[in-house]
Structures are given as C-alpha cells and as structure tokens.
Amino acid sequence: MKKFFNDEDGAVTVDWVVLTATLALFPAAIFIYLSGGVSDLTTNVVSAITAEE
C-alpha cells in the first residue's frame, strides 16, 4: 500500500490536463461574465444616440 501511495508516475500528465482545461475554459468564463454588461452598454448607447436624433 505504501508503494502505491508513493508512486508518482503519471502525475505530471494529470497536472497538464488540469492546467490545459483551466486555460481553455478561462476565456469562456470571462466572455460569459462580460456578455451581459456589454449587452446593457449597447442598449444604453443606442438609446442615447436615438435620443440625440
């Protein structure tokens, strides 16, 4: 059992998989977080331009 818990073969592969998945999903999370604010900003700009006309 001790040998099993001390065995580190493949640990680097797991680390890289987790790191790569994080780097792939991070931009998507930022996009989802900012998309609502950008939509509201667009609506406000259109309303302001329409009011000026």
mmCIF entry with sequence, helices, sheets and N, C-alpha, C, O atoms, coordinates in Angstrom:
data_MODEL
# 
_entry.id   MODEL 
# 
_entity.id                         1 
_entity.type                       polymer 
_entity.pdbx_number_of_molecules   1 
# 
_entity_poly.entity_id                      1 
_entity_poly.type                           'polypeptide(L)' 
_entity_poly.nstd_linkage                   no 
_entity_poly.nstd_monomer                   no 
_entity_poly.pdbx_seq_one_letter_code       MKKFFNDEDGAVTVDWVVLTATLALFPAAIFIYLSGGVSDLTTNVVSAITAEE 
_entity_poly.pdbx_seq_one_letter_code_can   MKKFFNDEDGAVTVDWVVLTATLALFPAAIFIYLSGGVSDLTTNVVSAITAEE 
_entity_poly.pdbx_strand_id                 A 
# 
loop_
_entity_poly_seq.entity_id 
_entity_poly_seq.num 
_entity_poly_seq.mon_id 
_entity_poly_seq.hetero 
1 1  MET n 
1 2  LYS n 
1 3  LYS n 
1 4  PHE n 
1 5  PHE n 
1 6  ASN n 
1 7  ASP n 
1 8  GLU n 
1 9  ASP n 
1 10 GLY n 
1 11 ALA n 
1 12 VAL n 
1 13 THR n 
1 14 VAL n 
1 15 ASP n 
1 16 TRP n 
1 17 VAL n 
1 18 VAL n 
1 19 LEU n 
1 20 THR n 
1 21 ALA n 
1 22 THR n 
1 23 LEU n 
1 24 ALA n 
1 25 LEU n 
1 26 PHE n 
1 27 PRO n 
1 28 ALA n 
1 29 ALA n 
1 30 ILE n 
1 31 PHE n 
1 32 ILE n 
1 33 TYR n 
1 34 LEU n 
1 35 SER n 
1 36 GLY n 
1 37 GLY n 
1 38 VAL n 
1 39 SER n 
1 40 ASP n 
1 41 LEU n 
1 42 THR n 
1 43 THR n 
1 44 ASN n 
1 45 VAL n 
1 46 VAL n 
1 47 SER n 
1 48 ALA n 
1 49 ILE n 
1 50 THR n 
1 51 ALA n 
1 52 GLU n 
1 53 GLU n 
# 
_struct_asym.id          A 
_struct_asym.entity_id   1 
# 
loop_
_struct_conf.conf_type_id 
_struct_conf.id 
_struct_conf.pdbx_PDB_helix_id 
_struct_conf.beg_label_comp_id 
_struct_conf.beg_label_asym_id 
_struct_conf.beg_label_seq_id 
_struct_conf.pdbx_beg_PDB_ins_code 
_struct_conf.end_label_comp_id 
_struct_conf.end_label_asym_id 
_struct_conf.end_label_seq_id 
_struct_conf.pdbx_end_PDB_ins_code 
_struct_conf.beg_auth_comp_id 
_struct_conf.beg_auth_asym_id 
_struct_conf.beg_auth_seq_id 
_struct_conf.end_auth_comp_id 
_struct_conf.end_auth_asym_id 
_struct_conf.end_auth_seq_id 
_struct_conf.pdbx_PDB_helix_class 
_struct_conf.details 
_struct_conf.pdbx_PDB_helix_length 
HELX_P HELX_P1 AA1 LYS A 2  ? ASN A 6  ? LYS A 2  ASN A 6  1 ? 5  
HELX_P HELX_P2 AA2 ALA A 11 ? GLU A 52 ? ALA A 11 GLU A 52 1 ? 42 
# 
_struct_conf_type.id          HELX_P 
_struct_conf_type.criteria    ? 
_struct_conf_type.reference   ? 
# 
loop_
_atom_site.group_PDB 
_atom_site.id 
_atom_site.type_symbol 
_atom_site.label_atom_id 
_atom_site.label_alt_id 
_atom_site.label_comp_id 
_atom_site.label_asym_id 
_atom_site.label_entity_id 
_atom_site.label_seq_id 
_atom_site.pdbx_PDB_ins_code 
_atom_site.Cartn_x 
_atom_site.Cartn_y 
_atom_site.Cartn_z 
_atom_site.occupancy 
_atom_site.B_iso_or_equiv 
_atom_site.pdbx_formal_charge 
_atom_site.auth_seq_id 
_atom_site.auth_comp_id 
_atom_site.auth_asym_id 
_atom_site.auth_atom_id 
_atom_site.pdbx_PDB_model_num 
ATOM 1   N N  . MET A 1 1  ? 0.829   -1.184 0.000   1.00 0.00 ? 1  MET A N  1 
ATOM 2   C CA . MET A 1 1  ? 0.000   0.000  0.000   1.00 0.00 ? 1  MET A CA 1 
ATOM 3   C C  . MET A 1 1  ? 0.882   1.260  0.000   1.00 0.00 ? 1  MET A C  1 
ATOM 4   O O  . MET A 1 1  ? 0.581   2.240  -0.682  1.00 0.00 ? 1  MET A O  1 
ATOM 5   N N  . LYS A 1 2  ? 1.963   1.215  0.769   1.00 0.00 ? 2  LYS A N  1 
ATOM 6   C CA . LYS A 1 2  ? 2.867   2.364  0.854   1.00 0.00 ? 2  LYS A CA 1 
ATOM 7   C C  . LYS A 1 2  ? 3.482   2.661  -0.511  1.00 0.00 ? 2  LYS A C  1 
ATOM 8   O O  . LYS A 1 2  ? 3.608   3.821  -0.905  1.00 0.00 ? 2  LYS A O  1 
ATOM 9   N N  . LYS A 1 3  ? 3.867   1.601  -1.234  1.00 0.00 ? 3  LYS A N  1 
ATOM 10  C CA . LYS A 1 3  ? 4.435   1.783  -2.570  1.00 0.00 ? 3  LYS A CA 1 
ATOM 11  C C  . LYS A 1 3  ? 3.415   2.441  -3.513  1.00 0.00 ? 3  LYS A C  1 
ATOM 12  O O  . LYS A 1 3  ? 3.778   3.287  -4.329  1.00 0.00 ? 3  LYS A O  1 
ATOM 13  N N  . PHE A 1 4  ? 2.156   2.053  -3.398  1.00 0.00 ? 4  PHE A N  1 
ATOM 14  C CA . PHE A 1 4  ? 1.104   2.620  -4.243  1.00 0.00 ? 4  PHE A CA 1 
ATOM 15  C C  . PHE A 1 4  ? 0.951   4.130  -4.018  1.00 0.00 ? 4  PHE A C  1 
ATOM 16  O O  . PHE A 1 4  ? 0.853   4.889  -4.982  1.00 0.00 ? 4  PHE A O  1 
ATOM 17  N N  . PHE A 1 5  ? 0.929   4.567  -2.769  1.00 0.00 ? 5  PHE A N  1 
ATOM 18  C CA . PHE A 1 5  ? 0.748   5.988  -2.467  1.00 0.00 ? 5  PHE A CA 1 
ATOM 19  C C  . PHE A 1 5  ? 1.978   6.830  -2.784  1.00 0.00 ? 5  PHE A C  1 
ATOM 20  O O  . PHE A 1 5  ? 1.858   8.033  -3.014  1.00 0.00 ? 5  PHE A O  1 
ATOM 21  N N  . ASN A 1 6  ? 3.156   6.217  -2.800  1.00 0.00 ? 6  ASN A N  1 
ATOM 22  C CA . ASN A 1 6  ? 4.381   6.951  -3.112  1.00 0.00 ? 6  ASN A CA 1 
ATOM 23  C C  . ASN A 1 6  ? 4.689   6.973  -4.601  1.00 0.00 ? 6  ASN A C  1 
ATOM 24  O O  . ASN A 1 6  ? 5.587   7.698  -5.028  1.00 0.00 ? 6  ASN A O  1 
ATOM 25  N N  . ASP A 1 7  ? 3.973   6.204  -5.392  1.00 0.00 ? 7  ASP A N  1 
ATOM 26  C CA . ASP A 1 7  ? 4.199   6.154  -6.830  1.00 0.00 ? 7  ASP A CA 1 
ATOM 27  C C  . ASP A 1 7  ? 3.674   7.436  -7.473  1.00 0.00 ? 7  ASP A C  1 
ATOM 28  O O  . ASP A 1 7  ? 2.501   7.777  -7.321  1.00 0.00 ? 7  ASP A O  1 
ATOM 29  N N  . GLU A 1 8  ? 4.553   8.148  -8.197  1.00 0.00 ? 8  GLU A N  1 
ATOM 30  C CA . GLU A 1 8  ? 4.169   9.423  -8.798  1.00 0.00 ? 8  GLU A CA 1 
ATOM 31  C C  . GLU A 1 8  ? 4.148   9.367  -10.320 1.00 0.00 ? 8  GLU A C  1 
ATOM 32  O O  . GLU A 1 8  ? 4.068   10.416 -10.960 1.00 0.00 ? 8  GLU A O  1 
ATOM 33  N N  . ASP A 1 9  ? 4.216   8.202  -10.912 1.00 0.00 ? 9  ASP A N  1 
ATOM 34  C CA . ASP A 1 9  ? 4.158   8.086  -12.367 1.00 0.00 ? 9  ASP A CA 1 
ATOM 35  C C  . ASP A 1 9  ? 2.809   8.563  -12.878 1.00 0.00 ? 9  ASP A C  1 
ATOM 36  O O  . ASP A 1 9  ? 1.765   8.164  -12.363 1.00 0.00 ? 9  ASP A O  1 
ATOM 37  N N  . GLY A 1 10 ? 2.834   9.410  -13.880 1.00 0.00 ? 10 GLY A N  1 
ATOM 38  C CA . GLY A 1 10 ? 1.608   9.921  -14.471 1.00 0.00 ? 10 GLY A CA 1 
ATOM 39  C C  . GLY A 1 10 ? 1.076   11.173 -13.809 1.00 0.00 ? 10 GLY A C  1 
ATOM 40  O O  . GLY A 1 10 ? 0.104   11.751 -14.294 1.00 0.00 ? 10 GLY A O  1 
ATOM 41  N N  . ALA A 1 11 ? 1.680   11.610 -12.717 1.00 0.00 ? 11 ALA A N  1 
ATOM 42  C CA . ALA A 1 11 ? 1.181   12.791 -12.015 1.00 0.00 ? 11 ALA A CA 1 
ATOM 43  C C  . ALA A 1 11 ? 1.345   14.049 -12.862 1.00 0.00 ? 11 ALA A C  1 
ATOM 44  O O  . ALA A 1 11 ? 0.505   14.948 -12.819 1.00 0.00 ? 11 ALA A O  1 
ATOM 45  N N  . VAL A 1 12 ? 2.431   14.108 -13.634 1.00 0.00 ? 12 VAL A N  1 
ATOM 46  C CA . VAL A 1 12 ? 2.657   15.279 -14.483 1.00 0.00 ? 12 VAL A CA 1 
ATOM 47  C C  . VAL A 1 12 ? 1.589   15.363 -15.566 1.00 0.00 ? 12 VAL A C  1 
ATOM 48  O O  . VAL A 1 12 ? 1.140   16.453 -15.922 1.00 0.00 ? 12 VAL A O  1 
ATOM 49  N N  . THR A 1 13 ? 1.191   14.228 -16.079 1.00 0.00 ? 13 THR A N  1 
ATOM 50  C CA . THR A 1 13 ? 0.145   14.207 -17.104 1.00 0.00 ? 13 THR A CA 1 
ATOM 51  C C  . THR A 1 13 ? -1.162  14.750 -16.547 1.00 0.00 ? 13 THR A C  1 
ATOM 52  O O  . THR A 1 13 ? -1.843  15.530 -17.213 1.00 0.00 ? 13 THR A O  1 
ATOM 53  N N  . VAL A 1 14 ? -1.511  14.353 -15.359 1.00 0.00 ? 14 VAL A N  1 
ATOM 54  C CA . VAL A 1 14 ? -2.738  14.845 -14.728 1.00 0.00 ? 14 VAL A CA 1 
ATOM 55  C C  . VAL A 1 14 ? -2.643  16.344 -14.509 1.00 0.00 ? 14 VAL A C  1 
ATOM 56  O O  . VAL A 1 14 ? -3.611  17.063 -14.756 1.00 0.00 ? 14 VAL A O  1 
ATOM 57  N N  . ASP A 1 15 ? -1.494  16.832 -14.049 1.00 0.00 ? 15 ASP A N  1 
ATOM 58  C CA . ASP A 1 15 ? -1.313  18.265 -13.846 1.00 0.00 ? 15 ASP A CA 1 
ATOM 59  C C  . ASP A 1 15 ? -1.497  19.036 -15.149 1.00 0.00 ? 15 ASP A C  1 
ATOM 60  O O  . ASP A 1 15 ? -2.142  20.084 -15.162 1.00 0.00 ? 15 ASP A O  1 
ATOM 61  N N  . TRP A 1 16 ? -0.937  18.525 -16.246 1.00 0.00 ? 16 TRP A N  1 
ATOM 62  C CA . TRP A 1 16 ? -1.053  19.212 -17.525 1.00 0.00 ? 16 TRP A CA 1 
ATOM 63  C C  . TRP A 1 16 ? -2.487  19.201 -18.047 1.00 0.00 ? 16 TRP A C  1 
ATOM 64  O O  . TRP A 1 16 ? -2.936  20.175 -18.652 1.00 0.00 ? 16 TRP A O  1 
ATOM 65  N N  . VAL A 1 17 ? -3.195  18.121 -17.820 1.00 0.00 ? 17 VAL A N  1 
ATOM 66  C CA . VAL A 1 17 ? -4.598  18.049 -18.257 1.00 0.00 ? 17 VAL A CA 1 
ATOM 67  C C  . VAL A 1 17 ? -5.423  19.088 -17.513 1.00 0.00 ? 17 VAL A C  1 
ATOM 68  O O  . VAL A 1 17 ? -6.224  19.797 -18.122 1.00 0.00 ? 17 VAL A O  1 
ATOM 69  N N  . VAL A 1 18 ? -5.234  19.182 -16.215 1.00 0.00 ? 18 VAL A N  1 
ATOM 70  C CA . VAL A 1 18 ? -5.984  20.162 -15.416 1.00 0.00 ? 18 VAL A CA 1 
ATOM 71  C C  . VAL A 1 18 ? -5.599  21.580 -15.822 1.00 0.00 ? 18 VAL A C  1 
ATOM 72  O O  . VAL A 1 18 ? -6.472  22.434 -15.974 1.00 0.00 ? 18 VAL A O  1 
ATOM 73  N N  . LEU A 1 19 ? -4.312  21.843 -16.000 1.00 0.00 ? 19 LEU A N  1 
ATOM 74  C CA . LEU A 1 19 ? -3.849  23.173 -16.406 1.00 0.00 ? 19 LEU A CA 1 
ATOM 75  C C  . LEU A 1 19 ? -4.390  23.552 -17.784 1.00 0.00 ? 19 LEU A C  1 
ATOM 76  O O  . LEU A 1 19 ? -4.841  24.681 -17.977 1.00 0.00 ? 19 LEU A O  1 
ATOM 77  N N  . THR A 1 20 ? -4.352  22.644 -18.724 1.00 0.00 ? 20 THR A N  1 
ATOM 78  C CA . THR A 1 20 ? -4.847  22.912 -20.076 1.00 0.00 ? 20 THR A CA 1 
ATOM 79  C C  . THR A 1 20 ? -6.356  23.156 -20.071 1.00 0.00 ? 20 THR A C  1 
ATOM 80  O O  . THR A 1 20 ? -6.838  24.057 -20.759 1.00 0.00 ? 20 THR A O  1 
ATOM 81  N N  . ALA A 1 21 ? -7.091  22.378 -19.317 1.00 0.00 ? 21 ALA A N  1 
ATOM 82  C CA . ALA A 1 21 ? -8.541  22.579 -19.236 1.00 0.00 ? 21 ALA A CA 1 
ATOM 83  C C  . ALA A 1 21 ? -8.863  23.935 -18.629 1.00 0.00 ? 21 ALA A C  1 
ATOM 84  O O  . ALA A 1 21 ? -9.785  24.616 -19.077 1.00 0.00 ? 21 ALA A O  1 
ATOM 85  N N  . THR A 1 22 ? -8.108  24.329 -17.612 1.00 0.00 ? 22 THR A N  1 
ATOM 86  C CA . THR A 1 22 ? -8.318  25.646 -16.995 1.00 0.00 ? 22 THR A CA 1 
ATOM 87  C C  . THR A 1 22 ? -8.043  26.760 -17.990 1.00 0.00 ? 22 THR A C  1 
ATOM 88  O O  . THR A 1 22 ? -8.821  27.708 -18.098 1.00 0.00 ? 22 THR A O  1 
ATOM 89  N N  . LEU A 1 23 ? -6.948  26.648 -18.710 1.00 0.00 ? 23 LEU A N  1 
ATOM 90  C CA . LEU A 1 23 ? -6.608  27.685 -19.688 1.00 0.00 ? 23 LEU A CA 1 
ATOM 91  C C  . LEU A 1 23 ? -7.603  27.733 -20.844 1.00 0.00 ? 23 LEU A C  1 
ATOM 92  O O  . LEU A 1 23 ? -7.816  28.795 -21.429 1.00 0.00 ? 23 LEU A O  1 
ATOM 93  N N  . ALA A 1 24 ? -8.206  26.611 -21.175 1.00 0.00 ? 24 ALA A N  1 
ATOM 94  C CA . ALA A 1 24 ? -9.194  26.585 -22.253 1.00 0.00 ? 24 ALA A CA 1 
ATOM 95  C C  . ALA A 1 24 ? -10.528 27.165 -21.807 1.00 0.00 ? 24 ALA A C  1 
ATOM 96  O O  . ALA A 1 24 ? -11.211 27.813 -22.600 1.00 0.00 ? 24 ALA A O  1 
ATOM 97  N N  . LEU A 1 25 ? -10.910 26.945 -20.555 1.00 0.00 ? 25 LEU A N  1 
ATOM 98  C CA . LEU A 1 25 ? -12.218 27.392 -20.076 1.00 0.00 ? 25 LEU A CA 1 
ATOM 99  C C  . LEU A 1 25 ? -12.209 28.808 -19.516 1.00 0.00 ? 25 LEU A C  1 
ATOM 100 O O  . LEU A 1 25 ? -13.266 29.430 -19.413 1.00 0.00 ? 25 LEU A O  1 
ATOM 101 N N  . PHE A 1 26 ? -11.052 29.327 -19.156 1.00 0.00 ? 26 PHE A N  1 
ATOM 102 C CA . PHE A 1 26 ? -10.962 30.658 -18.561 1.00 0.00 ? 26 PHE A CA 1 
ATOM 103 C C  . PHE A 1 26 ? -11.479 31.752 -19.505 1.00 0.00 ? 26 PHE A C  1 
ATOM 104 O O  . PHE A 1 26 ? -12.270 32.584 -19.061 1.00 0.00 ? 26 PHE A O  1 
ATOM 105 N N  . PRO A 1 27 ? -11.077 31.798 -20.782 1.00 0.00 ? 27 PRO A N  1 
ATOM 106 C CA . PRO A 1 27 ? -11.643 32.823 -21.681 1.00 0.00 ? 27 PRO A CA 1 
ATOM 107 C C  . PRO A 1 27 ? -13.154 32.690 -21.856 1.00 0.00 ? 27 PRO A C  1 
ATOM 108 O O  . PRO A 1 27 ? -13.851 33.697 -21.979 1.00 0.00 ? 27 PRO A O  1 
ATOM 109 N N  . ALA A 1 28 ? -13.661 31.472 -21.869 1.00 0.00 ? 28 ALA A N  1 
ATOM 110 C CA . ALA A 1 28 ? -15.109 31.280 -21.996 1.00 0.00 ? 28 ALA A CA 1 
ATOM 111 C C  . ALA A 1 28 ? -15.830 31.830 -20.771 1.00 0.00 ? 28 ALA A C  1 
ATOM 112 O O  . ALA A 1 28 ? -16.892 32.439 -20.899 1.00 0.00 ? 28 ALA A O  1 
ATOM 113 N N  . ALA A 1 29 ? -15.270 31.624 -19.602 1.00 0.00 ? 29 ALA A N  1 
ATOM 114 C CA . ALA A 1 29 ? -15.882 32.149 -18.377 1.00 0.00 ? 29 ALA A CA 1 
ATOM 115 C C  . ALA A 1 29 ? -15.872 33.674 -18.382 1.00 0.00 ? 29 ALA A C  1 
ATOM 116 O O  . ALA A 1 29 ? -16.852 34.301 -17.977 1.00 0.00 ? 29 ALA A O  1 
ATOM 117 N N  . ILE A 1 30 ? -14.788 34.267 -18.830 1.00 0.00 ? 30 ILE A N  1 
ATOM 118 C CA . ILE A 1 30 ? -14.712 35.728 -18.910 1.00 0.00 ? 30 ILE A CA 1 
ATOM 119 C C  . ILE A 1 30 ? -15.744 36.250 -19.899 1.00 0.00 ? 30 ILE A C  1 
ATOM 120 O O  . ILE A 1 30 ? -16.410 37.249 -19.628 1.00 0.00 ? 30 ILE A O  1 
ATOM 121 N N  . PHE A 1 31 ? -15.884 35.591 -21.033 1.00 0.00 ? 31 PHE A N  1 
ATOM 122 C CA . PHE A 1 31 ? -16.858 36.013 -22.038 1.00 0.00 ? 31 PHE A CA 1 
ATOM 123 C C  . PHE A 1 31 ? -18.276 35.967 -21.474 1.00 0.00 ? 31 PHE A C  1 
ATOM 124 O O  . PHE A 1 31 ? -19.053 36.902 -21.670 1.00 0.00 ? 31 PHE A O  1 
ATOM 125 N N  . ILE A 1 32 ? -18.612 34.891 -20.781 1.00 0.00 ? 32 ILE A N  1 
ATOM 126 C CA . ILE A 1 32 ? -19.954 34.762 -20.202 1.00 0.00 ? 32 ILE A CA 1 
ATOM 127 C C  . ILE A 1 32 ? -20.180 35.838 -19.150 1.00 0.00 ? 32 ILE A C  1 
ATOM 128 O O  . ILE A 1 32 ? -21.266 36.414 -19.073 1.00 0.00 ? 32 ILE A O  1 
ATOM 129 N N  . TYR A 1 33 ? -19.165 36.112 -18.340 1.00 0.00 ? 33 TYR A N  1 
ATOM 130 C CA . TYR A 1 33 ? -19.284 37.117 -17.282 1.00 0.00 ? 33 TYR A CA 1 
ATOM 131 C C  . TYR A 1 33 ? -19.483 38.516 -17.864 1.00 0.00 ? 33 TYR A C  1 
ATOM 132 O O  . TYR A 1 33 ? -20.271 39.299 -17.334 1.00 0.00 ? 33 TYR A O  1 
ATOM 133 N N  . LEU A 1 34 ? -18.777 38.836 -18.946 1.00 0.00 ? 34 LEU A N  1 
ATOM 134 C CA . LEU A 1 34 ? -18.840 40.186 -19.507 1.00 0.00 ? 34 LEU A CA 1 
ATOM 135 C C  . LEU A 1 34 ? -19.965 40.386 -20.517 1.00 0.00 ? 34 LEU A C  1 
ATOM 136 O O  . LEU A 1 34 ? -20.320 41.529 -20.805 1.00 0.00 ? 34 LEU A O  1 
ATOM 137 N N  . SER A 1 35 ? -20.528 39.332 -21.054 1.00 0.00 ? 35 SER A N  1 
ATOM 138 C CA . SER A 1 35 ? -21.508 39.472 -22.129 1.00 0.00 ? 35 SER A CA 1 
ATOM 139 C C  . SER A 1 35 ? -22.755 40.233 -21.691 1.00 0.00 ? 35 SER A C  1 
ATOM 140 O O  . SER A 1 35 ? -23.302 41.005 -22.479 1.00 0.00 ? 35 SER A O  1 
ATOM 141 N N  . GLY A 1 36 ? -23.213 40.042 -20.481 1.00 0.00 ? 36 GLY A N  1 
ATOM 142 C CA . GLY A 1 36 ? -24.397 40.762 -20.009 1.00 0.00 ? 36 GLY A CA 1 
ATOM 143 C C  . GLY A 1 36 ? -24.142 42.251 -19.899 1.00 0.00 ? 36 GLY A C  1 
ATOM 144 O O  . GLY A 1 36 ? -25.001 43.048 -20.276 1.00 0.00 ? 36 GLY A O  1 
ATOM 145 N N  . GLY A 1 37 ? -22.992 42.645 -19.395 1.00 0.00 ? 37 GLY A N  1 
ATOM 146 C CA . GLY A 1 37 ? -22.654 44.060 -19.270 1.00 0.00 ? 37 GLY A CA 1 
ATOM 147 C C  . GLY A 1 37 ? -22.494 44.730 -20.619 1.00 0.00 ? 37 GLY A C  1 
ATOM 148 O O  . GLY A 1 37 ? -22.891 45.882 -20.795 1.00 0.00 ? 37 GLY A O  1 
ATOM 149 N N  . VAL A 1 38 ? -21.918 44.020 -21.567 1.00 0.00 ? 38 VAL A N  1 
ATOM 150 C CA . VAL A 1 38 ? -21.739 44.577 -22.908 1.00 0.00 ? 38 VAL A CA 1 
ATOM 151 C C  . VAL A 1 38 ? -23.092 44.769 -23.575 1.00 0.00 ? 38 VAL A C  1 
ATOM 152 O O  . VAL A 1 38 ? -23.307 45.761 -24.271 1.00 0.00 ? 38 VAL A O  1 
ATOM 153 N N  . SER A 1 39 ? -23.990 43.843 -23.369 1.00 0.00 ? 39 SER A N  1 
ATOM 154 C CA . SER A 1 39 ? -25.332 43.964 -23.932 1.00 0.00 ? 39 SER A CA 1 
ATOM 155 C C  . SER A 1 39 ? -26.059 45.176 -23.356 1.00 0.00 ? 39 SER A C  1 
ATOM 156 O O  . SER A 1 39 ? -26.707 45.919 -24.094 1.00 0.00 ? 39 SER A O  1 
ATOM 157 N N  . ASP A 1 40 ? -25.956 45.381 -22.049 1.00 0.00 ? 40 ASP A N  1 
ATOM 158 C CA . ASP A 1 40 ? -26.575 46.543 -21.409 1.00 0.00 ? 40 ASP A CA 1 
ATOM 159 C C  . ASP A 1 40 ? -25.954 47.842 -21.913 1.00 0.00 ? 40 ASP A C  1 
ATOM 160 O O  . ASP A 1 40 ? -26.659 48.822 -22.155 1.00 0.00 ? 40 ASP A O  1 
ATOM 161 N N  . LEU A 1 41 ? -24.648 47.844 -22.066 1.00 0.00 ? 41 LEU A N  1 
ATOM 162 C CA . LEU A 1 41 ? -23.956 49.034 -22.560 1.00 0.00 ? 41 LEU A CA 1 
ATOM 163 C C  . LEU A 1 41 ? -24.408 49.360 -23.981 1.00 0.00 ? 41 LEU A C  1 
ATOM 164 O O  . LEU A 1 41 ? -24.632 50.524 -24.315 1.00 0.00 ? 41 LEU A O  1 
ATOM 165 N N  . THR A 1 42 ? -24.540 48.339 -24.807 1.00 0.00 ? 42 THR A N  1 
ATOM 166 C CA . THR A 1 42 ? -25.004 48.546 -26.181 1.00 0.00 ? 42 THR A CA 1 
ATOM 167 C C  . THR A 1 42 ? -26.402 49.152 -26.199 1.00 0.00 ? 42 THR A C  1 
ATOM 168 O O  . THR A 1 42 ? -26.671 50.076 -26.966 1.00 0.00 ? 42 THR A O  1 
ATOM 169 N N  . THR A 1 43 ? -27.278 48.644 -25.370 1.00 0.00 ? 43 THR A N  1 
ATOM 170 C CA . THR A 1 43 ? -28.639 49.180 -25.280 1.00 0.00 ? 43 THR A CA 1 
ATOM 171 C C  . THR A 1 43 ? -28.612 50.635 -24.847 1.00 0.00 ? 43 THR A C  1 
ATOM 172 O O  . THR A 1 43 ? -29.354 51.448 -25.399 1.00 0.00 ? 43 THR A O  1 
ATOM 173 N N  . ASN A 1 44 ? -27.786 50.984 -23.883 1.00 0.00 ? 44 ASN A N  1 
ATOM 174 C CA . ASN A 1 44 ? -27.700 52.369 -23.403 1.00 0.00 ? 44 ASN A CA 1 
ATOM 175 C C  . ASN A 1 44 ? -27.153 53.287 -24.485 1.00 0.00 ? 44 ASN A C  1 
ATOM 176 O O  . ASN A 1 44 ? -27.637 54.409 -24.633 1.00 0.00 ? 44 ASN A O  1 
ATOM 177 N N  . VAL A 1 45 ? -26.169 52.848 -25.238 1.00 0.00 ? 45 VAL A N  1 
ATOM 178 C CA . VAL A 1 45 ? -25.596 53.672 -26.312 1.00 0.00 ? 45 VAL A CA 1 
ATOM 179 C C  . VAL A 1 45 ? -26.624 53.899 -27.408 1.00 0.00 ? 45 VAL A C  1 
ATOM 180 O O  . VAL A 1 45 ? -26.763 55.016 -27.908 1.00 0.00 ? 45 VAL A O  1 
ATOM 181 N N  . VAL A 1 46 ? -27.345 52.851 -27.786 1.00 0.00 ? 46 VAL A N  1 
ATOM 182 C CA . VAL A 1 46 ? -28.382 53.000 -28.817 1.00 0.00 ? 46 VAL A CA 1 
ATOM 183 C C  . VAL A 1 46 ? -29.464 53.964 -28.347 1.00 0.00 ? 46 VAL A C  1 
ATOM 184 O O  . VAL A 1 46 ? -29.939 54.784 -29.133 1.00 0.00 ? 46 VAL A O  1 
ATOM 185 N N  . SER A 1 47 ? -29.859 53.881 -27.090 1.00 0.00 ? 47 SER A N  1 
ATOM 186 C CA . SER A 1 47 ? -30.875 54.778 -26.566 1.00 0.00 ? 47 SER A CA 1 
ATOM 187 C C  . SER A 1 47 ? -30.391 56.234 -26.565 1.00 0.00 ? 47 SER A C  1 
ATOM 188 O O  . SER A 1 47 ? -31.151 57.146 -26.888 1.00 0.00 ? 47 SER A O  1 
ATOM 189 N N  . ALA A 1 48 ? -29.135 56.439 -26.204 1.00 0.00 ? 48 ALA A N  1 
ATOM 190 C CA . ALA A 1 48 ? -28.578 57.786 -26.179 1.00 0.00 ? 48 ALA A CA 1 
ATOM 191 C C  . ALA A 1 48 ? -28.480 58.373 -27.580 1.00 0.00 ? 48 ALA A C  1 
ATOM 192 O O  . ALA A 1 48 ? -28.785 59.548 -27.783 1.00 0.00 ? 48 ALA A O  1 
ATOM 193 N N  . ILE A 1 49 ? -28.064 57.579 -28.531 1.00 0.00 ? 49 ILE A N  1 
ATOM 194 C CA . ILE A 1 49 ? -27.965 58.064 -29.914 1.00 0.00 ? 49 ILE A CA 1 
ATOM 195 C C  . ILE A 1 49 ? -29.341 58.362 -30.475 1.00 0.00 ? 49 ILE A C  1 
ATOM 196 O O  . ILE A 1 49 ? -29.520 59.359 -31.174 1.00 0.00 ? 49 ILE A O  1 
ATOM 197 N N  . THR A 1 50 ? -30.316 57.516 -30.183 1.00 0.00 ? 50 THR A N  1 
ATOM 198 C CA . THR A 1 50 ? -31.686 57.728 -30.646 1.00 0.00 ? 50 THR A CA 1 
ATOM 199 C C  . THR A 1 50 ? -32.258 59.011 -30.026 1.00 0.00 ? 50 THR A C  1 
ATOM 200 O O  . THR A 1 50 ? -32.963 59.758 -30.703 1.00 0.00 ? 50 THR A O  1 
ATOM 201 N N  . ALA A 1 51 ? -31.967 59.265 -28.775 1.00 0.00 ? 51 ALA A N  1 
ATOM 202 C CA . ALA A 1 51 ? -32.474 60.463 -28.100 1.00 0.00 ? 51 ALA A CA 1 
ATOM 203 C C  . ALA A 1 51 ? -31.861 61.728 -28.698 1.00 0.00 ? 51 ALA A C  1 
ATOM 204 O O  . ALA A 1 51 ? -32.519 62.768 -28.737 1.00 0.00 ? 51 ALA A O  1 
ATOM 205 N N  . GLU A 1 52 ? -30.631 61.659 -29.156 1.00 0.00 ? 52 GLU A N  1 
ATOM 206 C CA . GLU A 1 52 ? -29.963 62.830 -29.748 1.00 0.00 ? 52 GLU A CA 1 
ATOM 207 C C  . GLU A 1 52 ? -30.522 63.170 -31.122 1.00 0.00 ? 52 GLU A C  1 
ATOM 208 O O  . GLU A 1 52 ? -30.482 64.327 -31.543 1.00 0.00 ? 52 GLU A O  1 
ATOM 209 N N  . GLU A 1 53 ? -31.040 62.170 -31.820 1.00 0.00 ? 53 GLU A N  1 
ATOM 210 C CA . GLU A 1 53 ? -31.585 62.404 -33.158 1.00 0.00 ? 53 GLU A CA 1 
ATOM 211 C C  . GLU A 1 53 ? -32.891 63.102 -32.999 1.00 0.00 ? 53 GLU A C  1 
ATOM 212 O O  . GLU A 1 53 ? -33.550 63.412 -33.992 1.00 0.00 ? 53 GLU A O  1 
# 
